[in-house]
Amino acid sequence: MERVFNFNPGPAVLPLEALKEAQAEFLNYKNTGMSILEISHRSKEAEAMLQETKNTIKELWGIPDNYKILFLQGGASSQFFMVPMNLAGEKTVDYVITGTWSEKALEEANILKKKTNVVYTSKETNYDRVPKPSELQFSKDAAYVHITTNNTIFGTQWHYLPETNGIPLVMDMSSDALSYPIDFKNIGLIYAGAQKNLGPAGVTLVIIREDLLARVPKELPTMLKYTTHEKNDSLYNTPPVFAIYMVGLVAKWLKNIGGIKKIKEINEEKAKIIYDAIDNSNGFYKGHAQKDSRSLMNITFTLANKDLEGKFDKEATAIGLVGLKGHRSVGGMRASIYNAMPIEGCQKLAEFMNDFAKKNK
């Protein structure tokens, strides 16, 4: 069967080059006579792979030397509680609520009875935008400020980083990690479940500033302490070796095509193709996100005639455009065009959208 254009929000499309490289050495990794799925995480080959993956990510993003890169398990959902457990202490923690996942992060901090402060929420307009800088007023002595940089369900994305004046910025970047350059000036911690933009499900990338490790309470369970994983180089327990290996291949692919600046240009081009199809449809399609908050990763839109949405999805799937059905919170359609989605997929989707609109007006 031919490969389709996979617009699923996660697990999501992976670079074909990375998949082929994994396929080529799947049965015999680095002449070990074993698959990458079989080798010991304590072997020199596995440890070299882990270090190479870290180094490639560090090089790609220009991560300063005073940050540690960890590979953890439990998805971003586990970071929702690990962040406040490790970093909040007795201080107030500020949350900016721009969608379902930032809501869930706030919920976990509240379960832990942390002093939470909602700085901003766009819930009243069904999370159709991110805040303007003028709408943000942070607590003077907050332990950290938490944001979700890209909202997969609602199709919104931060196109700037808020100025926190030294307060550590904690960012859930599960769906747009390694898709654009960032300034690490105020960043305390980044976390990202891999399955949207970095690799397969099973591993979570955490990048933490060294000084924040001093905040970790000693009384936390061993596996829930960032210090445990930092001291043991993410090898305290058996890590998801294959998932980390795939993240490494994806990072290498990204480096080979020109790095972060290049992929940002490509992502902007891809998104414009589909947003133009929406904006030029004379109201047949309507984007959910306000234009200045539109995501380059997840494009959400509805059809003016909702009765046509099932037909749209069925006909798109029939020509190899899969995973376009929108989340129930928004309805309509959602095209997830992460780093690995080729331009050709966006072009084919836009052509289909234009033809479908002409035939069904």
C-alpha positions in Angstrom: 0.0 0.0 0.0 1.2 3.5 -0.8 2.0 5.8 2.2 -0.7 8.3 2.9 -0.4 11.9 4.0 -0.9 11.5 7.8 -2.5 14.5 9.4 -3.2 12.8 12.7 -2.5 15.0 15.8 -0.4 12.3 17.6 1.0 9.8 17.3 1.9 11.6 14.2 3.8 11.6 10.9 7.5 10.8 11.1 10.2 11.7 8.5 10.4 9.0 5.9 14.2 9.2 5.9 14.2 8.4 9.7 11.8 5.5 9.2 14.0 4.1 6.4 17.1 4.4 8.5 15.5 2.6 11.4 14.3 -0.1 9.0 17.7 -0.6 7.5 19.3 -1.4 10.9 16.3 -2.8 12.7 17.6 -6.4 12.9 21.2 -5.6 13.5 22.0 -2.4 15.3 25.6 -1.2 14.9 26.8 -4.7 14.2 25.6 -6.0 17.6 23.7 -8.8 16.0 20.6 -7.5 17.9 17.8 -5.2 17.2 17.7 -1.8 18.9 14.7 -3.2 20.7 16.8 -5.9 22.2 20.1 -4.3 23.3 20.8 -3.4 26.9 20.3 0.2 27.9 23.6 -0.2 29.8 25.5 -1.3 26.6 28.0 1.1 25.1 26.0 1.3 21.9 22.8 2.4 23.8 24.7 4.9 25.9 26.4 6.3 22.8 23.0 6.6 21.1 21.5 8.5 24.0 24.5 10.9 24.2 24.4 11.5 20.4 20.6 12.2 20.6 21.2 14.7 23.4 24.0 16.4 21.6 22.1 16.8 18.3 19.1 18.3 20.2 21.4 20.7 22.0 23.1 21.7 18.8 19.9 22.2 16.9 18.2 24.4 19.5 21.4 26.1 20.7 20.7 25.0 24.3 23.1 26.7 26.7 25.5 24.6 28.8 23.7 25.2 32.0 20.7 23.1 30.9 20.3 19.4 31.4 18.5 17.2 28.9 16.5 14.3 30.3 14.5 11.5 28.7 11.6 10.5 30.9 8.4 8.4 30.7 4.8 9.1 31.5 4.2 11.6 28.7 3.6 15.3 29.2 0.7 14.4 31.5 3.2 13.2 34.1 5.0 16.5 33.8 1.8 18.3 34.8 2.4 17.1 38.3 6.2 16.6 38.3 6.7 20.3 37.6 4.8 21.6 40.6 6.1 18.8 42.9 9.7 19.6 42.0 9.7 23.4 41.4 6.8 25.1 43.2 7.8 24.9 46.9 5.6 27.2 48.9 5.5 30.0 46.3 2.6 31.0 44.0 2.7 29.4 40.6 1.3 31.3 37.6 -0.6 29.5 34.8 -1.7 30.9 31.4 -4.7 28.9 30.2 -5.0 28.6 26.5 -6.6 25.2 26.0 -7.3 21.7 27.3 -3.7 20.8 28.1 -2.9 23.9 30.1 -6.2 23.3 32.0 -5.0 19.8 32.8 -1.6 21.1 34.0 -3.4 23.6 36.3 -5.6 20.8 37.7 -2.6 18.7 38.7 -1.1 21.7 40.6 -4.4 22.2 42.3 -4.6 18.6 43.3 -1.2 19.0 45.0 -2.7 22.0 46.8 -0.1 24.4 45.4 -0.8 28.2 45.4 -2.0 28.6 41.8 -2.8 31.9 40.0 -4.6 32.0 36.7 -3.0 34.9 34.9 -5.1 34.6 31.8 -7.7 32.4 30.1 -9.3 32.4 26.7 -12.0 29.8 27.8 -14.9 32.3 27.2 -14.1 32.3 23.4 -13.4 28.6 23.3 -9.7 29.1 23.3 -9.4 30.8 20.0 -6.4 32.9 20.8 -3.3 33.4 23.0 -2.9 36.5 25.1 -1.3 39.7 24.0 1.7 40.8 26.1 -0.4 43.6 27.6 -2.9 41.1 29.0 -0.2 39.3 31.2 0.5 40.4 34.7 2.6 37.8 36.6 2.9 37.4 40.4 6.0 39.2 41.6 7.5 36.3 43.4 6.1 33.3 41.4 8.0 30.0 41.5 7.4 29.8 37.7 5.1 30.8 34.9 3.6 27.9 32.9 2.4 28.1 29.3 1.4 25.6 26.6 3.2 26.9 23.5 0.9 25.2 21.0 -2.6 24.0 21.4 -3.3 21.0 19.3 -7.1 20.9 19.9 -7.8 24.5 19.2 -5.1 25.3 16.7 -3.5 28.3 18.5 0.2 29.0 19.1 2.3 31.5 20.9 4.4 33.5 18.4 6.4 35.2 21.1 7.7 34.2 24.6 6.3 36.3 27.4 8.7 38.5 29.3 8.8 37.1 32.9 11.5 39.4 34.3 13.5 36.5 35.6 10.7 34.2 36.8 11.4 30.8 35.3 9.2 30.1 32.3 8.0 26.5 32.1 6.8 25.5 28.7 4.8 22.5 27.5 6.1 22.2 23.9 4.7 18.7 23.2 3.4 19.8 19.8 5.9 22.3 18.5 9.2 21.3 20.0 12.2 21.9 17.6 9.9 23.7 15.1 11.3 27.2 15.6 14.3 28.9 17.3 13.8 30.1 20.9 15.6 32.4 23.3 16.5 30.6 26.5 16.8 33.8 28.5 13.9 33.2 30.9 13.3 29.5 30.3 13.5 27.3 33.3 12.1 24.1 31.9 10.7 22.7 28.7 8.9 19.4 28.4 7.5 17.7 25.4 5.8 14.3 24.8 7.6 13.0 21.7 4.6 11.6 19.8 3.6 14.8 18.0 6.8 16.5 16.7 9.8 14.6 18.0 9.3 10.8 17.5 7.1 8.0 18.6 5.1 7.7 21.8 6.9 6.4 24.9 9.5 9.1 25.8 9.2 12.7 27.1 11.9 15.2 26.5 12.7 17.5 29.5 15.2 20.4 29.3 15.8 21.9 32.8 18.0 24.8 33.9 20.6 23.5 36.4 19.9 25.9 39.2 16.3 24.7 39.4 17.5 21.3 40.4 18.3 22.7 43.8 14.6 23.2 44.4 13.7 19.5 44.2 12.4 18.4 47.6 14.3 15.4 49.1 11.2 13.8 50.4 9.7 13.2 46.9 9.6 9.6 45.7 12.8 8.7 43.9 11.3 8.3 40.4 9.5 11.7 40.6 12.6 13.7 41.3 14.3 15.5 38.4 17.6 15.1 40.3 17.3 11.3 40.2 17.2 11.3 36.4 19.8 14.1 36.0 22.3 12.3 38.3 21.8 9.0 36.5 21.8 10.5 32.9 18.2 9.3 32.3 19.3 5.7 33.1 18.1 5.3 36.7 15.6 2.7 35.4 15.2 1.1 32.0 14.5 4.0 29.6 12.5 3.6 26.3 15.5 2.9 24.2 13.7 2.6 20.9 11.7 5.8 21.3 14.9 7.7 22.2 16.7 6.2 19.2 13.8 7.4 16.9 14.0 10.9 18.5 17.7 10.8 17.6 17.0 9.9 14.0 14.3 12.6 13.7 16.8 15.2 15.1 19.5 14.0 12.7 17.0 14.4 9.8 16.2 17.9 11.0 19.8 18.8 11.1 20.4 17.4 7.6 17.7 19.5 6.0 19.1 22.7 7.4 18.1 22.9 11.1 15.7 24.9 13.1 15.6 28.1 11.0 15.0 26.1 7.9 12.2 24.1 9.3 10.5 27.2 10.6 10.6 28.6 7.0 9.1 25.3 5.7 6.5 25.2 8.4 5.4 28.8 7.6 5.1 27.9 3.9 3.1 24.8 4.6 0.7 26.5 6.9 0.1 29.4 4.4 -0.9 27.0 1.8 -3.8 25.6 3.9 -4.7 28.9 5.6 -5.0 30.5 2.1 -7.5 27.7 1.1 -9.5 28.6 4.2 -9.4 32.4 3.8 -10.1 32.3 0.0 -13.1 30.0 0.3 -15.7 32.8 0.6 -16.9 31.5 4.0 -17.1 27.8 2.9 -14.4 27.1 5.5 -13.9 29.0 8.7 -10.7 28.9 10.8 -11.2 28.5 14.6 -8.2 30.4 15.8 -7.9 34.2 15.5 -5.4 35.1 12.8 -2.7 36.4 15.0 -2.8 33.2 17.1 -2.9 30.7 14.3 -0.8 27.6 14.8 1.8 26.4 12.3 1.4 22.9 13.6 -2.4 22.3 13.9 -4.8 24.0 11.5 -8.4 23.9 12.8 -11.4 24.8 10.7 -15.1 24.1 10.3 -17.4 24.0 7.3 -20.2 26.5 7.0 -22.5 23.5 6.3 -21.7 21.1 9.1 -23.6 18.3 7.3 -20.8 18.2 4.8 -18.1 17.5 7.4 -18.5 13.7 7.3 -18.4 13.7 3.5 -15.3 15.9 3.6 -13.5 13.5 5.9 -14.6 10.4 3.9 -13.5 11.8 0.5 -10.2 13.1 1.9 -9.4 9.7 3.4 -10.2 8.0 0.1 -7.4 10.0 -1.7 -4.9 9.4 1.0 -5.4 12.5 3.3 -6.0 10.8 6.6 -6.6 11.9 10.2 -8.4 15.2 9.4 -11.4 14.9 11.7 -11.4 17.6 14.3 -11.5 17.3 18.1 -15.0 17.3 19.6 -14.2 20.6 21.4 -14.0 22.4 18.1 -15.6 20.0 15.6 -14.9 20.3 11.9 -11.4 19.4 10.7 -7.9 19.6 11.9 -4.8 19.3 9.8 -1.7 18.5 11.9 1.3 19.5 9.9 4.2 18.9 12.2 7.8 19.2 11.0 7.7 15.8 9.2 4.7 16.6 7.0 6.0 17.3 3.5 4.9 20.4 1.6 3.3 18.0 -1.0 0.8 16.9 1.6 -0.3 20.4 2.3 -0.6 21.2 -1.4 -2.7 18.1 -2.0 -5.0 19.0 1.0 -5.4 22.6 -0.3 -6.3 21.3 -3.8 -8.8 18.9 -2.3 -10.3 21.7 -0.2 -10.7 24.0 -3.2 -12.3 21.3 -5.3 -14.6 20.1 -2.5 -15.8 23.7 -1.9 -16.5 24.2 -5.7 -18.5 20.9 -5.9 -20.5 21.4 -2.7 -21.5 25.1 -2.6 
